[in-house]
């Protein structure tokens, strides 16, 4: 992959995250080392495109020099009590 292609892919990633996850962009811009994500914030209903967006968000956070920490248990955000054992 050429440098030009890498720059283009990074630009596309930033544009997608800015459009889809503006609050996440703000969190990554804050003066913190770690950005927290609740695990139900992405793919709570197991949609495959949401998994891709989660990966993009993690990549974006890394580009911003942030650590990503995933918190919560499955269904916690909606009051269910399901955990993987």
PDB file with one MODEL, atoms N, CA, C and O in Angstrom:
MODEL        1
ATOM      1  N   UNK A   1       0.844  -1.170   0.000  1.00  0.00           N
ATOM      2  CA  UNK A   1       0.000   0.000   0.000  1.00  0.00           C
ATOM      3  C   UNK A   1       0.897   1.243   0.000  1.00  0.00           C
ATOM      4  O   UNK A   1       1.877   1.315   0.741  1.00  0.00           O
ATOM      5  N   UNK A   2       0.553   2.190  -0.819  1.00  0.00           N
ATOM      6  CA  UNK A   2       1.349   3.417  -0.911  1.00  0.00           C
ATOM      7  C   UNK A   2       0.996   4.368   0.233  1.00  0.00           C
ATOM      8  O   UNK A   2      -0.039   4.223   0.883  1.00  0.00           O
ATOM      9  N   UNK A   3       1.871   5.336   0.462  1.00  0.00           N
ATOM     10  CA  UNK A   3       1.603   6.350   1.484  1.00  0.00           C
ATOM     11  C   UNK A   3       0.310   7.102   1.169  1.00  0.00           C
ATOM     12  O   UNK A   3      -0.459   7.434   2.071  1.00  0.00           O
ATOM     13  N   UNK A   4       0.082   7.364  -0.098  1.00  0.00           N
ATOM     14  CA  UNK A   4      -1.133   8.065  -0.527  1.00  0.00           C
ATOM     15  C   UNK A   4      -2.394   7.260  -0.184  1.00  0.00           C
ATOM     16  O   UNK A   4      -3.401   7.824   0.244  1.00  0.00           O
ATOM     17  N   UNK A   5      -2.327   5.963  -0.373  1.00  0.00           N
ATOM     18  CA  UNK A   5      -3.469   5.103  -0.046  1.00  0.00           C
ATOM     19  C   UNK A   5      -3.722   5.059   1.457  1.00  0.00           C
ATOM     20  O   UNK A   5      -4.869   5.060   1.904  1.00  0.00           O
ATOM     21  N   UNK A   6      -2.646   5.020   2.224  1.00  0.00           N
ATOM     22  CA  UNK A   6      -2.784   5.022   3.687  1.00  0.00           C
ATOM     23  C   UNK A   6      -3.436   6.317   4.153  1.00  0.00           C
ATOM     24  O   UNK A   6      -4.352   6.292   4.974  1.00  0.00           O
ATOM     25  N   UNK A   7      -2.970   7.443   3.636  1.00  0.00           N
ATOM     26  CA  UNK A   7      -3.538   8.747   4.004  1.00  0.00           C
ATOM     27  C   UNK A   7      -5.013   8.799   3.620  1.00  0.00           C
ATOM     28  O   UNK A   7      -5.830   9.311   4.386  1.00  0.00           O
ATOM     29  N   UNK A   8      -5.364   8.283   2.458  1.00  0.00           N
ATOM     30  CA  UNK A   8      -6.757   8.270   2.009  1.00  0.00           C
ATOM     31  C   UNK A   8      -7.620   7.410   2.931  1.00  0.00           C
ATOM     32  O   UNK A   8      -8.731   7.809   3.280  1.00  0.00           O
ATOM     33  N   UNK A   9      -7.129   6.244   3.327  1.00  0.00           N
ATOM     34  CA  UNK A   9      -7.889   5.366   4.228  1.00  0.00           C
ATOM     35  C   UNK A   9      -8.060   6.000   5.606  1.00  0.00           C
ATOM     36  O   UNK A   9      -9.133   5.911   6.204  1.00  0.00           O
ATOM     37  N   UNK A  10      -7.009   6.638   6.107  1.00  0.00           N
ATOM     38  CA  UNK A  10      -7.115   7.325   7.391  1.00  0.00           C
ATOM     39  C   UNK A  10      -8.138   8.453   7.306  1.00  0.00           C
ATOM     40  O   UNK A  10      -8.939   8.642   8.221  1.00  0.00           O
ATOM     41  N   UNK A  11      -8.107   9.183   6.231  1.00  0.00           N
ATOM     42  CA  UNK A  11      -9.055  10.276   6.031  1.00  0.00           C
ATOM     43  C   UNK A  11     -10.487   9.755   5.989  1.00  0.00           C
ATOM     44  O   UNK A  11     -11.385  10.353   6.581  1.00  0.00           O
ATOM     45  N   UNK A  12     -10.699   8.649   5.295  1.00  0.00           N
ATOM     46  CA  UNK A  12     -12.034   8.038   5.231  1.00  0.00           C
ATOM     47  C   UNK A  12     -12.496   7.577   6.608  1.00  0.00           C
ATOM     48  O   UNK A  12     -13.664   7.742   6.961  1.00  0.00           O
ATOM     49  N   UNK A  13     -11.584   7.001   7.384  1.00  0.00           N
ATOM     50  CA  UNK A  13     -11.909   6.545   8.737  1.00  0.00           C
ATOM     51  C   UNK A  13     -12.320   7.723   9.617  1.00  0.00           C
ATOM     52  O   UNK A  13     -13.338   7.666  10.306  1.00  0.00           O
ATOM     53  N   UNK A  14     -11.526   8.784   9.590  1.00  0.00           N
ATOM     54  CA  UNK A  14     -11.825   9.963  10.408  1.00  0.00           C
ATOM     55  C   UNK A  14     -13.176  10.544  10.024  1.00  0.00           C
ATOM     56  O   UNK A  14     -13.979  10.876  10.896  1.00  0.00           O
ATOM     57  N   UNK A  15     -13.433  10.671   8.738  1.00  0.00           N
ATOM     58  CA  UNK A  15     -14.714  11.211   8.264  1.00  0.00           C
ATOM     59  C   UNK A  15     -15.885  10.352   8.740  1.00  0.00           C
ATOM     60  O   UNK A  15     -16.899  10.882   9.194  1.00  0.00           O
ATOM     61  N   UNK A  16     -15.748   9.036   8.638  1.00  0.00           N
ATOM     62  CA  UNK A  16     -16.830   8.123   9.056  1.00  0.00           C
ATOM     63  C   UNK A  16     -17.097   8.228  10.548  1.00  0.00           C
ATOM     64  O   UNK A  16     -18.253   8.289  10.969  1.00  0.00           O
ATOM     65  N   UNK A  17     -16.042   8.248  11.350  1.00  0.00           N
ATOM     66  CA  UNK A  17     -16.206   8.340  12.803  1.00  0.00           C
ATOM     67  C   UNK A  17     -16.790   9.695  13.193  1.00  0.00           C
ATOM     68  O   UNK A  17     -17.667   9.763  14.054  1.00  0.00           O
ATOM     69  N   UNK A  18     -16.318  10.766  12.573  1.00  0.00           N
ATOM     70  CA  UNK A  18     -16.868  12.086  12.881  1.00  0.00           C
ATOM     71  C   UNK A  18     -18.354  12.150  12.566  1.00  0.00           C
ATOM     72  O   UNK A  18     -19.122  12.778  13.295  1.00  0.00           O
ATOM     73  N   UNK A  19     -18.752  11.511  11.499  1.00  0.00           N
ATOM     74  CA  UNK A  19     -20.162  11.517  11.098  1.00  0.00           C
ATOM     75  C   UNK A  19     -21.005  10.593  11.991  1.00  0.00           C
ATOM     76  O   UNK A  19     -22.084  10.981  12.439  1.00  0.00           O
ATOM     77  N   UNK A  20     -20.523   9.391  12.246  1.00  0.00           N
ATOM     78  CA  UNK A  20     -21.318   8.385  12.950  1.00  0.00           C
ATOM     79  C   UNK A  20     -21.246   8.484  14.465  1.00  0.00           C
ATOM     80  O   UNK A  20     -22.207   8.139  15.153  1.00  0.00           O
ATOM     81  N   UNK A  21     -20.110   8.954  14.997  1.00  0.00           N
ATOM     82  CA  UNK A  21     -19.893   8.948  16.452  1.00  0.00           C
ATOM     83  C   UNK A  21     -19.323  10.273  16.955  1.00  0.00           C
ATOM     84  O   UNK A  21     -18.213  10.303  17.487  1.00  0.00           O
ATOM     85  N   UNK A  22     -20.071  11.370  16.793  1.00  0.00           N
ATOM     86  CA  UNK A  22     -19.524  12.676  17.192  1.00  0.00           C
ATOM     87  C   UNK A  22     -19.184  12.763  18.681  1.00  0.00           C
ATOM     88  O   UNK A  22     -18.222  13.441  19.043  1.00  0.00           O
ATOM     89  N   UNK A  23     -19.935  12.105  19.542  1.00  0.00           N
ATOM     90  CA  UNK A  23     -19.615  12.138  20.973  1.00  0.00           C
ATOM     91  C   UNK A  23     -18.328  11.375  21.272  1.00  0.00           C
ATOM     92  O   UNK A  23     -17.570  11.756  22.164  1.00  0.00           O
ATOM     93  N   UNK A  24     -18.085  10.309  20.534  1.00  0.00           N
ATOM     94  CA  UNK A  24     -16.847   9.556  20.693  1.00  0.00           C
ATOM     95  C   UNK A  24     -15.655  10.407  20.256  1.00  0.00           C
ATOM     96  O   UNK A  24     -14.599  10.370  20.887  1.00  0.00           O
ATOM     97  N   UNK A  25     -15.821  11.165  19.189  1.00  0.00           N
ATOM     98  CA  UNK A  25     -14.768  12.071  18.723  1.00  0.00           C
ATOM     99  C   UNK A  25     -14.450  13.092  19.818  1.00  0.00           C
ATOM    100  O   UNK A  25     -13.283  13.388  20.075  1.00  0.00           O
ATOM    101  N   UNK A  26     -15.489  13.628  20.459  1.00  0.00           N
ATOM    102  CA  UNK A  26     -15.271  14.588  21.554  1.00  0.00           C
ATOM    103  C   UNK A  26     -14.529  13.932  22.711  1.00  0.00           C
ATOM    104  O   UNK A  26     -13.636  14.539  23.303  1.00  0.00           O
ATOM    105  N   UNK A  27     -14.897  12.693  23.034  1.00  0.00           N
ATOM    106  CA  UNK A  27     -14.232  11.975  24.124  1.00  0.00           C
ATOM    107  C   UNK A  27     -12.757  11.760  23.797  1.00  0.00           C
ATOM    108  O   UNK A  27     -11.903  11.879  24.675  1.00  0.00           O
ATOM    109  N   UNK A  28     -12.457  11.445  22.547  1.00  0.00           N
ATOM    110  CA  UNK A  28     -11.066  11.236  22.140  1.00  0.00           C
ATOM    111  C   UNK A  28     -10.271  12.543  22.118  1.00  0.00           C
ATOM    112  O   UNK A  28      -9.047  12.528  22.247  1.00  0.00           O
ATOM    113  N   UNK A  29     -10.957  13.660  21.956  1.00  0.00           N
ATOM    114  CA  UNK A  29     -10.288  14.963  21.952  1.00  0.00           C
ATOM    115  C   UNK A  29     -10.033  15.486  23.362  1.00  0.00           C
ATOM    116  O   UNK A  29      -9.242  16.411  23.548  1.00  0.00           O
ATOM    117  N   UNK A  30     -10.697  14.901  24.349  1.00  0.00           N
ATOM    118  CA  UNK A  30     -10.549  15.357  25.732  1.00  0.00           C
ATOM    119  C   UNK A  30      -9.154  15.033  26.260  1.00  0.00           C
ATOM    120  O   UNK A  30      -8.454  14.172  25.727  1.00  0.00           O
ATOM    121  N   UNK A  31      -8.772  15.733  27.307  1.00  0.00           N
ATOM    122  CA  UNK A  31      -7.458  15.542  27.929  1.00  0.00           C
ATOM    123  C   UNK A  31      -7.516  14.363  28.895  1.00  0.00           C
ATOM    124  O   UNK A  31      -7.427  14.536  30.111  1.00  0.00           O
ATOM    125  N   UNK A  32      -7.666  13.163  28.337  1.00  0.00           N
ATOM    126  CA  UNK A  32      -7.715  11.922  29.114  1.00  0.00           C
ATOM    127  C   UNK A  32      -6.850  10.888  28.408  1.00  0.00           C
ATOM    128  O   UNK A  32      -6.568  11.006  27.215  1.00  0.00           O
ATOM    129  N   UNK A  33      -6.436   9.876  29.155  1.00  0.00           N
ATOM    130  CA  UNK A  33      -5.647   8.799  28.559  1.00  0.00           C
ATOM    131  C   UNK A  33      -6.520   7.663  28.051  1.00  0.00           C
ATOM    132  O   UNK A  33      -6.159   6.961  27.106  1.00  0.00           O
ATOM    133  N   UNK A  34      -7.693   7.487  28.698  1.00  0.00           N
ATOM    134  CA  UNK A  34      -8.560   6.344  28.416  1.00  0.00           C
ATOM    135  C   UNK A  34      -9.966   6.801  28.063  1.00  0.00           C
ATOM    136  O   UNK A  34     -10.527   7.679  28.717  1.00  0.00           O
ATOM    137  N   UNK A  35     -10.522   6.205  27.034  1.00  0.00           N
ATOM    138  CA  UNK A  35     -11.908   6.459  26.645  1.00  0.00           C
ATOM    139  C   UNK A  35     -12.715   5.216  27.014  1.00  0.00           C
ATOM    140  O   UNK A  35     -12.346   4.100  26.648  1.00  0.00           O
ATOM    141  N   UNK A  36     -13.813   5.414  27.738  1.00  0.00           N
ATOM    142  CA  UNK A  36     -14.657   4.298  28.150  1.00  0.00           C
ATOM    143  C   UNK A  36     -15.784   4.082  27.146  1.00  0.00           C
ATOM    144  O   UNK A  36     -16.376   5.038  26.644  1.00  0.00           O
ATOM    145  N   UNK A  37     -16.068   2.824  26.864  1.00  0.00           N
ATOM    146  CA  UNK A  37     -17.203   2.446  26.022  1.00  0.00           C
ATOM    147  C   UNK A  37     -18.016   1.415  26.777  1.00  0.00           C
ATOM    148  O   UNK A  37     -17.466   0.455  27.315  1.00  0.00           O
ATOM    149  N   UNK A  38     -19.328   1.612  26.819  1.00  0.00           N
ATOM    150  CA  UNK A  38     -20.160   0.554  27.367  1.00  0.00           C
ATOM    151  C   UNK A  38     -20.328  -0.486  26.279  1.00  0.00           C
ATOM    152  O   UNK A  38     -20.542  -0.141  25.116  1.00  0.00           O
ATOM    153  N   UNK A  39     -20.234  -1.753  26.641  1.00  0.00           N
ATOM    154  CA  UNK A  39     -20.245  -2.811  25.625  1.00  0.00           C
ATOM    155  C   UNK A  39     -21.549  -2.866  24.846  1.00  0.00           C
ATOM    156  O   UNK A  39     -21.570  -3.406  23.741  1.00  0.00           O
ATOM    157  N   UNK A  40     -22.634  -2.326  25.383  1.00  0.00           N
ATOM    158  CA  UNK A  40     -23.903  -2.298  24.642  1.00  0.00           C
ATOM    159  C   UNK A  40     -24.006  -1.088  23.704  1.00  0.00           C
ATOM    160  O   UNK A  40     -25.002  -0.941  22.995  1.00  0.00           O
ATOM    161  N   UNK A  41     -22.989  -0.227  23.696  1.00  0.00           N
ATOM    162  CA  UNK A  41     -23.029   0.934  22.810  1.00  0.00           C
ATOM    163  C   UNK A  41     -22.878   0.528  21.346  1.00  0.00           C
ATOM    164  O   UNK A  41     -23.280   1.266  20.447  1.00  0.00           O
ATOM    165  N   UNK A  42     -22.303  -0.638  21.114  1.00  0.00           N
ATOM    166  CA  UNK A  42     -22.117  -1.157  19.762  1.00  0.00           C
ATOM    167  C   UNK A  42     -22.699  -2.554  19.685  1.00  0.00           C
ATOM    168  O   UNK A  42     -22.452  -3.392  20.552  1.00  0.00           O
ATOM    169  N   UNK A  43     -23.469  -2.794  18.648  1.00  0.00           N
ATOM    170  CA  UNK A  43     -23.962  -4.127  18.313  1.00  0.00           C
ATOM    171  C   UNK A  43     -24.723  -4.787  19.461  1.00  0.00           C
ATOM    172  O   UNK A  43     -24.574  -5.986  19.696  1.00  0.00           O
ATOM    173  N   UNK A  44     -25.532  -4.014  20.170  1.00  0.00           N
ATOM    174  CA  UNK A  44     -26.334  -4.589  21.241  1.00  0.00           C
ATOM    175  C   UNK A  44     -27.277  -5.661  20.696  1.00  0.00           C
ATOM    176  O   UNK A  44     -27.623  -6.608  21.401  1.00  0.00           O
ATOM    177  N   UNK A  45     -27.683  -5.507  19.456  1.00  0.00           N
ATOM    178  CA  UNK A  45     -28.548  -6.507  18.814  1.00  0.00           C
ATOM    179  C   UNK A  45     -27.744  -7.359  17.824  1.00  0.00           C
ATOM    180  O   UNK A  45     -28.313  -8.021  16.956  1.00  0.00           O
ATOM    181  N   UNK A  46     -26.421  -7.332  17.966  1.00  0.00           N
ATOM    182  CA  UNK A  46     -25.506  -8.169  17.183  1.00  0.00           C
ATOM    183  C   UNK A  46     -25.562  -7.899  15.682  1.00  0.00           C
ATOM    184  O   UNK A  46     -25.532  -8.832  14.879  1.00  0.00           O
ATOM    185  N   UNK A  47     -25.644  -6.614  15.298  1.00  0.00           N
ATOM    186  CA  UNK A  47     -25.600  -6.242  13.888  1.00  0.00           C
ATOM    187  C   UNK A  47     -24.142  -6.216  13.438  1.00  0.00           C
ATOM    188  O   UNK A  47     -23.289  -5.630  14.105  1.00  0.00           O
ATOM    189  N   UNK A  48     -23.863  -6.852  12.305  1.00  0.00           N
ATOM    190  CA  UNK A  48     -22.482  -6.966  11.830  1.00  0.00           C
ATOM    191  C   UNK A  48     -21.861  -5.621  11.476  1.00  0.00           C
ATOM    192  O   UNK A  48     -20.668  -5.422  11.706  1.00  0.00           O
ATOM    193  N   UNK A  49     -22.638  -4.691  10.923  1.00  0.00           N
ATOM    194  CA  UNK A  49     -22.065  -3.389  10.579  1.00  0.00           C
ATOM    195  C   UNK A  49     -21.638  -2.624  11.832  1.00  0.00           C
ATOM    196  O   UNK A  49     -20.727  -1.799  11.775  1.00  0.00           O
ATOM    197  N   UNK A  50     -22.289  -2.894  12.956  1.00  0.00           N
ATOM    198  CA  UNK A  50     -21.908  -2.255  14.214  1.00  0.00           C
ATOM    199  C   UNK A  50     -20.559  -2.776  14.715  1.00  0.00           C
ATOM    200  O   UNK A  50     -19.801  -2.031  15.335  1.00  0.00           O
ATOM    201  N   UNK A  51     -20.259  -4.041  14.451  1.00  0.00           N
ATOM    202  CA  UNK A  51     -18.946  -4.573  14.827  1.00  0.00           C
ATOM    203  C   UNK A  51     -17.858  -3.846  14.050  1.00  0.00           C
ATOM    204  O   UNK A  51     -16.812  -3.517  14.608  1.00  0.00           O
ATOM    205  N   UNK A  52     -18.092  -3.595  12.783  1.00  0.00           N
ATOM    206  CA  UNK A  52     -17.121  -2.863  11.960  1.00  0.00           C
ATOM    207  C   UNK A  52     -16.935  -1.447  12.499  1.00  0.00           C
ATOM    208  O   UNK A  52     -15.810  -0.951  12.563  1.00  0.00           O
ATOM    209  N   UNK A  53     -18.024  -0.797  12.885  1.00  0.00           N
ATOM    210  CA  UNK A  53     -17.941   0.551  13.436  1.00  0.00           C
ATOM    211  C   UNK A  53     -17.160   0.551  14.751  1.00  0.00           C
ATOM    212  O   UNK A  53     -16.398   1.481  15.015  1.00  0.00           O
ATOM    213  N   UNK A  54     -17.341  -0.471  15.566  1.00  0.00           N
ATOM    214  CA  UNK A  54     -16.579  -0.592  16.806  1.00  0.00           C
ATOM    215  C   UNK A  54     -15.089  -0.683  16.503  1.00  0.00           C
ATOM    216  O   UNK A  54     -14.276  -0.029  17.157  1.00  0.00           O
ATOM    217  N   UNK A  55     -14.734  -1.487  15.521  1.00  0.00           N
ATOM    218  CA  UNK A  55     -13.327  -1.598  15.135  1.00  0.00           C
ATOM    219  C   UNK A  55     -12.764  -0.269  14.661  1.00  0.00           C
ATOM    220  O   UNK A  55     -11.631   0.088  14.983  1.00  0.00           O
ATOM    221  N   UNK A  56     -13.566   0.460  13.893  1.00  0.00           N
ATOM    222  CA  UNK A  56     -13.137   1.772  13.413  1.00  0.00           C
ATOM    223  C   UNK A  56     -12.962   2.746  14.579  1.00  0.00           C
ATOM    224  O   UNK A  56     -12.024   3.543  14.592  1.00  0.00           O
ATOM    225  N   UNK A  57     -13.860   2.676  15.548  1.00  0.00           N
ATOM    226  CA  UNK A  57     -13.764   3.556  16.717  1.00  0.00           C
ATOM    227  C   UNK A  57     -12.488   3.262  17.496  1.00  0.00           C
ATOM    228  O   UNK A  57     -11.802   4.182  17.941  1.00  0.00           O
ATOM    229  N   UNK A  58     -12.172   1.994  17.659  1.00  0.00           N
ATOM    230  CA  UNK A  58     -10.947   1.627  18.381  1.00  0.00           C
ATOM    231  C   UNK A  58      -9.720   2.119  17.616  1.00  0.00           C
ATOM    232  O   UNK A  58      -8.785   2.649  18.216  1.00  0.00           O
ATOM    233  N   UNK A  59      -9.722   1.946  16.309  1.00  0.00           N
ATOM    234  CA  UNK A  59      -8.607   2.422  15.486  1.00  0.00           C
ATOM    235  C   UNK A  59      -8.478   3.942  15.596  1.00  0.00           C
ATOM    236  O   UNK A  59      -7.369   4.462  15.718  1.00  0.00           O
ATOM    237  N   UNK A  60      -9.617   4.661  15.552  1.00  0.00           N
ATOM    238  CA  UNK A  60      -9.606   6.119  15.674  1.00  0.00           C
ATOM    239  C   UNK A  60      -9.016   6.543  17.018  1.00  0.00           C
ATOM    240  O   UNK A  60      -8.191   7.454  17.078  1.00  0.00           O
ATOM    241  N   UNK A  61      -9.441   5.880  18.094  1.00  0.00           N
ATOM    242  CA  UNK A  61      -8.928   6.211  19.423  1.00  0.00           C
ATOM    243  C   UNK A  61      -7.417   6.014  19.468  1.00  0.00           C
ATOM    244  O   UNK A  61      -6.695   6.828  20.044  1.00  0.00           O
ATOM    245  N   UNK A  62      -6.945   4.938  18.863  1.00  0.00           N
ATOM    246  CA  UNK A  62      -5.506   4.703  18.813  1.00  0.00           C
ATOM    247  C   UNK A  62      -4.773   5.792  18.053  1.00  0.00           C
ATOM    248  O   UNK A  62      -3.684   6.208  18.449  1.00  0.00           O
ATOM    249  N   UNK A  63      -5.368   6.256  16.959  1.00  0.00           N
ATOM    250  CA  UNK A  63      -4.772   7.349  16.192  1.00  0.00           C
ATOM    251  C   UNK A  63      -4.686   8.619  17.036  1.00  0.00           C
ATOM    252  O   UNK A  63      -3.804   9.453  16.830  1.00  0.00           O
ATOM    253  N   UNK A  64      -5.610   8.757  17.987  1.00  0.00           N
ATOM    254  CA  UNK A  64      -5.625   9.927  18.880  1.00  0.00           C
ATOM    255  C   UNK A  64      -4.766   9.697  20.125  1.00  0.00           C
ATOM    256  O   UNK A  64      -4.676  10.571  20.988  1.00  0.00           O
ATOM    257  N   UNK A  65      -4.136   8.526  20.218  1.00  0.00           N
ATOM    258  CA  UNK A  65      -3.288   8.217  21.363  1.00  0.00           C
ATOM    259  C   UNK A  65      -4.056   7.840  22.613  1.00  0.00           C
ATOM    260  O   UNK A  65      -3.559   8.006  23.727  1.00  0.00           O
ATOM    261  N   UNK A  66      -5.276   7.328  22.433  1.00  0.00           N
ATOM    262  CA  UNK A  66      -6.128   6.977  23.575  1.00  0.00           C
ATOM    263  C   UNK A  66      -6.213   5.473  23.749  1.00  0.00           C
ATOM    264  O   UNK A  66      -6.193   4.718  22.777  1.00  0.00           O
ATOM    265  N   UNK A  67      -6.309   5.049  24.992  1.00  0.00           N
ATOM    266  CA  UNK A  67      -6.611   3.666  25.337  1.00  0.00           C
ATOM    267  C   UNK A  67      -8.136   3.541  25.365  1.00  0.00           C
ATOM    268  O   UNK A  67      -8.826   4.476  25.769  1.00  0.00           O
ATOM    269  N   UNK A  68      -8.658   2.401  24.941  1.00  0.00           N
ATOM    270  CA  UNK A  68     -10.098   2.168  24.992  1.00  0.00           C
ATOM    271  C   UNK A  68     -10.366   1.082  26.025  1.00  0.00           C
ATOM    272  O   UNK A  68      -9.758   0.012  25.988  1.00  0.00           O
ATOM    273  N   UNK A  69     -11.275   1.366  26.937  1.00  0.00           N
ATOM    274  CA  UNK A  69     -11.676   0.387  27.933  1.00  0.00           C
ATOM    275  C   UNK A  69     -13.161   0.107  27.745  1.00  0.00           C
ATOM    276  O   UNK A  69     -13.972   1.032  27.696  1.00  0.00           O
ATOM    277  N   UNK A  70     -13.513  -1.169  27.640  1.00  0.00           N
ATOM    278  CA  UNK A  70     -14.906  -1.576  27.467  1.00  0.00           C
ATOM    279  C   UNK A  70     -15.442  -1.983  28.827  1.00  0.00           C
ATOM    280  O   UNK A  70     -14.845  -2.801  29.527  1.00  0.00           O
ATOM    281  N   UNK A  71     -16.583  -1.399  29.193  1.00  0.00           N
ATOM    282  CA  UNK A  71     -17.193  -1.675  30.496  1.00  0.00           C
ATOM    283  C   UNK A  71     -18.603  -2.203  30.308  1.00  0.00           C
ATOM    284  O   UNK A  71     -19.161  -2.120  29.214  1.00  0.00           O
ATOM    285  N   UNK A  72     -19.182  -2.747  31.373  1.00  0.00           N
ATOM    286  CA  UNK A  72     -20.569  -3.196  31.361  1.00  0.00           C
ATOM    287  C   UNK A  72     -20.695  -4.666  31.036  1.00  0.00           C
ATOM    288  O   UNK A  72     -19.758  -5.306  30.559  1.00  0.00           O
ATOM    289  N   UNK A  73     -21.876  -5.182  31.308  1.00  0.00           N
ATOM    290  CA  UNK A  73     -22.181  -6.569  30.973  1.00  0.00           C
ATOM    291  C   UNK A  73     -23.317  -6.583  29.973  1.00  0.00           C
ATOM    292  O   UNK A  73     -24.057  -5.606  29.856  1.00  0.00           O
ATOM    293  N   UNK A  74     -23.459  -7.663  29.263  1.00  0.00           N
ATOM    294  CA  UNK A  74     -24.467  -7.775  28.219  1.00  0.00           C
ATOM    295  C   UNK A  74     -25.850  -7.457  28.767  1.00  0.00           C
ATOM    296  O   UNK A  74     -26.275  -8.016  29.777  1.00  0.00           O
ATOM    297  N   UNK A  75     -26.545  -6.551  28.086  1.00  0.00           N
ATOM    298  CA  UNK A  75     -27.906  -6.203  28.472  1.00  0.00           C
ATOM    299  C   UNK A  75     -28.014  -5.260  29.646  1.00  0.00           C
ATOM    300  O   UNK A  75     -29.119  -4.841  29.990  1.00  0.00           O
ATOM    301  N   UNK A  76     -26.917  -4.916  30.266  1.00  0.00           N
ATOM    302  CA  UNK A  76     -26.964  -4.052  31.447  1.00  0.00           C
ATOM    303  C   UNK A  76     -27.622  -2.718  31.148  1.00  0.00           C
ATOM    304  O   UNK A  76     -28.336  -2.169  31.987  1.00  0.00           O
ATOM    305  N   UNK A  77     -27.384  -2.197  29.955  1.00  0.00           N
ATOM    306  CA  UNK A  77     -27.932  -0.902  29.593  1.00  0.00           C
ATOM    307  C   UNK A  77     -29.444  -0.920  29.488  1.00  0.00           C
ATOM    308  O   UNK A  77     -30.091   0.117  29.634  1.00  0.00           O
ATOM    309  N   UNK A  78     -30.014  -2.097  29.235  1.00  0.00           N
ATOM    310  CA  UNK A  78     -31.472  -2.201  29.094  1.00  0.00           C
ATOM    311  C   UNK A  78     -32.084  -2.972  30.254  1.00  0.00           C
ATOM    312  O   UNK A  78     -33.261  -3.331  30.200  1.00  0.00           O
ATOM    313  N   UNK A  79     -31.310  -3.234  31.300  1.00  0.00           N
ATOM    314  CA  UNK A  79     -31.848  -3.845  32.508  1.00  0.00           C
ATOM    315  C   UNK A  79     -31.910  -5.355  32.497  1.00  0.00           C
ATOM    316  O   UNK A  79     -32.501  -5.943  33.403  1.00  0.00           O
ATOM    317  N   UNK A  80     -31.326  -6.006  31.513  1.00  0.00           N
ATOM    318  CA  UNK A  80     -31.323  -7.462  31.483  1.00  0.00           C
ATOM    319  C   UNK A  80     -30.176  -7.966  32.328  1.00  0.00           C
ATOM    320  O   UNK A  80     -29.251  -7.209  32.624  1.00  0.00           O
ATOM    321  N   UNK A  81     -30.213  -9.200  32.717  1.00  0.00           N
ATOM    322  CA  UNK A  81     -29.176  -9.781  33.558  1.00  0.00           C
ATOM    323  C   UNK A  81     -28.495 -10.946  32.863  1.00  0.00           C
ATOM    324  O   UNK A  81     -28.515 -12.062  33.382  1.00  0.00           O
ATOM    325  N   UNK A  82     -27.895 -10.718  31.710  1.00  0.00           N
ATOM    326  CA  UNK A  82     -27.223 -11.780  30.971  1.00  0.00           C
ATOM    327  C   UNK A  82     -25.738 -11.528  30.962  1.00  0.00           C
ATOM    328  O   UNK A  82     -25.284 -10.440  30.607  1.00  0.00           O
ATOM    329  N   UNK A  83     -24.977 -12.537  31.355  1.00  0.00           N
ATOM    330  CA  UNK A  83     -23.520 -12.484  31.274  1.00  0.00           C
ATOM    331  C   UNK A  83     -23.036 -13.790  30.691  1.00  0.00           C
ATOM    332  O   UNK A  83     -23.626 -14.846  30.920  1.00  0.00           O
ATOM    333  N   UNK A  84     -21.968 -13.709  29.942  1.00  0.00           N
ATOM    334  CA  UNK A  84     -21.339 -14.934  29.471  1.00  0.00           C
ATOM    335  C   UNK A  84     -20.595 -15.548  30.626  1.00  0.00           C
ATOM    336  O   UNK A  84     -19.912 -14.844  31.369  1.00  0.00           O
ATOM    337  N   UNK A  85     -20.711 -16.828  30.789  1.00  0.00           N
ATOM    338  CA  UNK A  85     -20.031 -17.529  31.881  1.00  0.00           C
ATOM    339  C   UNK A  85     -18.741 -18.137  31.399  1.00  0.00           C
ATOM    340  O   UNK A  85     -18.027 -18.769  32.179  1.00  0.00           O
TER     341      UNK A  85
ENDMDL
END
